């Protein structure tokens, strides 16, 4: 439930999603591909590519090519910023169902091309396309689906959907490692690209944009509850924002920066976790296994922080998450040994699922479901600019110090900044459904 002292029928902590479970599982699968294709899977793909090509491409060492590929990821992200604005506008036109399915299919096709790359340039093109398409499918398409289907139970729903992040880390990394090890980079990645295309086709057939298209109401409430406790979807309510008005709204920038920093840290830590654990003295096999353990622990974090979000409000959940994350990275930085690695893996595992929860939950809490497709089309590119700085931070840490350890202190400082930002943000300000609640309960927004 939100930060409200009165428990309304539309807000509770029961996972009674009804037909909405199909949306949850679909978004969970898209997050699984997101993590595998463009984030945690990079632990394996970068090592495979740099190990196979650093001599032929004229680099002094595998580490030098590794750092160069991290730079490529940064520039791929910058291109994505422009692309996400366009994708967001496409979502407004064609709906989240079509967008998510088409872009998941394109991500699968791009992953096949990516796996066949032989040069830094073709690697860059493949990574750019994969990153753009899978983020468009999972976050822009999936984020809009979750907000329309679960406007008040978004915290709890995201607690389940983002388990796909953890399962991606736990299962995709060893899977792609085995496929690349057994079949080679091109054939191994081709297998997973085809799987993504198949899921996209199934998703297009079975998914719908709104619960009303399935004959039910948001959050699986009854018609009476919906009419009493939710703001109507009148044309005035669903067209209340323009691009210009959103860009002039301070809360848009604050929300994008907060989530951007959260994702910067999470992507920076997870995309290089195997490499960092090897630095701490673990064998490559053990390092991959620890990442799997980290992700499985994170299943509890996804649900746990989703429950806190639903029960105590997104502001409380975000603050708790930030403090937890700072402690986790601080242990890794200060101890700088295998013990610190073990502790950090367990704590970061809890944090990574929570970080994904807030990607949709925070902007949905502040702005609500009305005109959310337009809100998300502006929020996501701004957030992505911040997120992509993680590759520069990791690359500079490797180049300057030869280690990823220095990046952790930067991450800790950024998380501390976020504690200040979330503390001053009104997390209900433009949400019309919350305003309807307040008119019933008499609570001041």
Secondary structure as UniProt FT lines:
FT   TURN            9..10
FT   HELIX           18..20
FT   HELIX           21..34
FT   HELIX           35..39
FT   TURN            40..41
FT   HELIX           42..53
FT   TURN            54..58
FT   HELIX           62..94
FT   HELIX           96..115
FT   HELIX           120..135
FT   HELIX           136..141
FT   HELIX           142..149
FT   HELIX           154..161
FT   HELIX           163..167
FT   HELIX           168..172
FT   HELIX           173..183
FT   HELIX           185..206
FT   HELIX           211..214
FT   HELIX           218..220
FT   HELIX           223..229
FT   TURN            235..236
FT   HELIX           237..239
FT   HELIX           243..247
FT   HELIX           250..270
FT   TURN            271..272
FT   HELIX           273..279
FT   TURN            280..281
FT   HELIX           284..312
FT   HELIX           314..335
FT   HELIX           338..367
FT   TURN            370..371
FT   HELIX           372..387
FT   HELIX           389..401
FT   HELIX           405..424
FT   TURN            427..430
FT   HELIX           432..441
//
